[in-house]
């Protein structure tokens, strides 16, 4: 499992791109998500359910991402 923070939309598009340069990333499950400016991301080789916890007190749209096996 790989956990990343401050991921932007451009980086997420690179992971989903069908180019040969990132072919090895096809072995990972990536949550299908709507991105804010920057967000968290979990890559896993094991299929799991992803949950997002939005912090209502944050004026910047901060949230946490969890993966449940």
N, C-alpha and C positions, 0 to 999 in steps of 0.2 A: 504494500500500500504506500502510495506517495501522496503527501499532503502539501499543498501549495497555498500561499496567501498572496494577496495583491496581484491576482491574475486579471488581465484586461481582455476585452473582446477580441483583439487582434491575436493574442496568444491562443485563445480558445479556438479561433478559426484555423490556426495552424495545426492544432491537434486533430481537427475534424477534416482537414484537407486530404484528398486522395492522392497526394504526391508520393513518389517513391522515397523521398528523403525521410519521411516519418512513418514508414511502413511498419516498423517494429511497434509503434504505439497502437496498432490495431489489436494487440493482445490485451489491452486494458479497457476496462469499463469506465466510462466518463459520464457523470450525471448530465442529463438534458436540462439545462437551466437558463433562465434569463439573467443576464449580467447587469450589474450596476457599473459604475465607473471602474471599480476594482472589486474583486470578490475572492472568495476562497474556492479551492478545487481539490477534489480527491480523485486519484487514479488508482484503480484496483484491478487485480487479475481475477478476483473472485466476484461473481455476481452478487450484488447486495442491493438493499434499498437505501436511498439517500433521503435525508430529511434536512430541512432548513429551519433554523430558529432565528426569526427576525427580532432584533432588540428595538422595541417600540420607543424607548427613551433616546435612541440615537437619531440625531438630526441628519446624519450622513448615510443612513440606510444600512448600518452595520448589521451583520448576521453571522451565525455559526452554521457550518455544514457538518452533518454526521452521517456515517455509513454504518448500517446494521447488517451483520452477516446472518 
